[in-house]
Amino acid sequence: MKIYTKTGDKGTTSLIGGTRVPKYALRIESYGTTDELNSYIGLIRDQEIDEAYKKQLIEIQDRIFTIGSTLAADPVKSKMKLPDLLEADVTFLEQKIDEMNEQLPMMRSFILPGGHTTVSFCHLARVVCRRAERLVTHLQEEEEVAGIVLQYLNRLSDYLFVLSRKLAQDLGAEEQPWKARV
């Protein structure tokens, strides 16, 4: 497989299905942001964390590639069989969130991101996930996007927040509550 095709040299790219669109198109921004998210999740996975979390993150990265392929396809012209995102994938995130939450102290205020590099990486992934969700929401208003994509991204940002808290606990990092100056 050749890495460069030279077909994008004039600022357009091809969707699955052959439609050419500008590289700034909302669909491209959407799947480009999920790709960015996937890279941040890889950064979390590269940290010294429990193997169980690494396995969860690999599963999540696979689902993000599924989302990316869905977003990269022309919803009208693509005839390619693409991987499916399932309700079970959302349930997986919810179960992991619940498992981690059972081990965490109750939140009494917002928490400032930080405390440990690994925790900060989780927060970076969380905010990129939220950006992806906003872009896909906008895309869904203009073009066909399966509702489960938004549901998964929404739940994934929750998962990443809870993971940040759980890793802070595991790493002995102190959570810094936000104290509003009023």
Secondary structure, DSSP 8 states (H G I E B T S, - for coil): --S--STTTTSEEE-BTS-EEETTSHHHHHHHHHHHHHHHHHHHHTSS--HHHHHHHHHHHHHHHHHHHHHHB-TTT---------HHHHHHHHHHHHHHHTTS----S-EES-SSHHHHHHHHHHHHHHHHHHHHHHHHHHS---HHHHHHHHHHHHHHHHHHHHHHHHHT---EE-----
